[in-house]
Amino acid sequence: MNFTQNLQTNLLKNVWTKTILLLLFFFAFAKGSAQILEPVKWTSKIEKKGNNAVLIFDAVIEKDWHMYSQFTPEGGPLALEITFKNQKGNFELVGKAKEGKTRTAFNDVFGVDETFFEGKAHIEQEIKIINPNLKTVDVDFDFQVCKEVCINSNKKFSIAVPSTFKMEEVPVVAEAKVDETKVVGLAVDTVKKEEAVQPKAEKITEVAKEEIPAPAPARSLWSIFFIAFLSGFAALLTPCVFPMIPMTVSFFTKQSKSRAKGIRNAIFYGLSIIAIYVILGLIVTKIFGADALNALSTDVWFNLIFFVILVIFATSFLGAFEIMLPNSWANKADQQADKGGIIGILFMALALAIVSFSCTGPIVGTLLVEAASNGGIAPVVGMLGFSSALALPFMLFAMFPGWLNSLPKSGGWLNTVKVVLGFLELALAFKFLSNADLVLQLHFLEREVFIAIWIAIFGAMTLYLFGKITLPHDSPTNHISVGRLYLGLLTFVFTMYLIPGLWGAPLKLISAFPPPPQYSESPFGVGGSGNGVVSSESIKGLPEGAELGPHGIMVFHDYEDGLAYAKEINKPIMLDFTGYACVNCRKMENNVWSDPSVLPILKNDVVLISLYVDDKRELPKEEQFTTAAGDKIITAGDKWTDFMISKYKTNTQPLYVITDLEGNNLNNTKPTISYVSTEEYLQWLKEGISNFK
């Protein structure tokens, strides 16, 4: 009896043990296979708007992930691209796609202010339907979403156009037929997941519509106001404006019957100045729209034209000529000002704006374009900040006329302020020329050339402040003021700071201005050789298909070339799935690869193959193909993305894999690794290389 009971007990234990092991194996396998990440869930719909239609796209973004806006600037992460596939002959776009709430933050890796969505994304595009038989609107979204890793994804929408749109009635809402999310080259079937999510789509859309606020500009309005306010103070200290403060305030205090009335008139005068410039901002916003100049900010011709304009402004500030509005304008404004009263004060403010244009015009022009390129009401906010600083002294000195005695006397120092502004305008101009060069990839204005130009500009500014250079409108002087000396010393220090940039120094203080380090004549700076490990001889002797990558590491960008070389020298391969716009890829290269314990291994013990999943170069026709999932492989980036997903069942970057010469993984505990610490990365490297040996 006991024997039978023991046998039954043991059999039961074995059954439960096998069941538990089977379940554990199943869940482990499920976890290991479910690495295709989809942190963004999309819904879409179409609404009637008068005789037009509005396409509405809403996304729910998983916590801690962020998706980049279509207005993220060039040179940074991958911006959202919206493509209307069947537009020709069917419908016309009305303006540019508008976005919901975004956030802007400085990216010290790329040196740009990146703009992105968090939590939710809301995008609207108004269209005018010109084909009455149009059944669907087909739209493609290409976007990048990042956390510790980055994913380049594609979303296809096929939005049904209801026949009721031809009727003049209450707007009808029609839900779109949404295709499945496609990551380029995705070799897995995700239709079932879409069906599981679909019942929730309508609810998500309504919640997103209620919670997502109106479109926000790419840059903080407070920062635009603050920069414009400082610019207004700079304009105040120019020879066109500063001498008018005591003259104007004295006029109000003497001509008014009482001190209170003089103060009221001066305050109205200041408010009139603000109104004139704010109206100018409104005009710019009305003419160009909320988003037009934002799109232009990355346009080659826009950057070239603005470069020329800034050079002209700078040349004027330096004293070559004066930029003035027609004298007839100023005369007419003066005639109206003589009439007195409220209207007269308003025209006095207008006369100030016209007469001082030679000094304020270049500053106002720069501010308007910089602010307008952010879209929305930024030009209005910029002009409000600028004019507030310009008007404030007139109001304050009218209230407290005794302060006029404390004002410094007009003199040569005013022209010094104007010249300094000219140098700053000239330096800023080359940022726009650099933008055009980067977009066209001409390599005319590479990093070393840009830095050399800035060294020359700020070096000349230093000599000017020390009195070693004089310009046309400078007053003769036997000495320089203490303030001018301090400013000269500050400029001299900044110039000295720039010089190491020629030899590869990162120059983090100005990282948003010069081209990125990789956009240079030499990966090591002018006349440099990196850390001394790589010599010019070794550069000349690179194998076919190889080039010097980050920190002088030899790298291949084609898998077959790298594999052939690895077989030739019998070394393991380290695959680096990366992207040009991948922030964390650059962080790993800058912070982990550069570590003294890691760098020698990458240079000597492995063959590095970096495959860029966002490489937009089109493959030769004979190399293009369609995957089993129906995805077209057209570009080099498509090819490497398909390779990564089909081979390693993930779509994230950075992704690192160490393989032998047959493509087998060499790491047992972690076959692949991503964004990790230096210590973890080093241990993983050593394990893979050890298994190869």
Secondary structure, DSSP 8 states (H G I E B T S, - for coil): -HHHHHHHHHHHHHHHHHHHHHHHHHHHHHHHH------EEEEEEEEEETTEEEEEEEEEE-TT-EEE-TT--TTSS---EEEETT-TTTEEEEEEEEE---EEEEETTTTEEEEEEESEEEEEEEEEE--TT--EEEEEEEEEEESSSEEEEEEEEEEE--GGGGS-SS--EEE-EE---B-TT--S--HHHHHHHGGGHHHHHHHHHHH--S---SS-HHHHHHHHHHHHHHHHTSTTTTTHHHHHHHHHHHHSSSHHHHHHHHHHHHHHHHHHHHHHHHHHHHHHTTTHHHHHTT-HHHHHHHHHHHHHHHHHHTTS------HHHHHHHHHHHTT-HHHHHHHHHHHHHHHTHHHHHHHHHHHHHHHHTT-TTHHHHHHHHHHHHHHHHHHHHHH-GGGGGGS---SHHHHHHHHHHHHHHHHHHHHHHHHHHHHHT--SS-HHHHHHHHHHHHHHHHHHHTTSS--TT----SS--HHHHHHHHHHHHHHHHHGGGGGT---GGGTTSS--TTSSS-TT-TT--TTSSS-HHHHHT--TTEEE-GGG-EEESSHHHHHHHHHHHT--EEEEEE-TT-HHHHHIIIIITTSTTTHHHHHHTSEEEEEETT---B--GGG-EE-TTS-EE-BHHHHHHHHHHHHHS---BSEEEEE-TTS-B--SS-SEE-S--HHHHHHHHHHHHHHH-
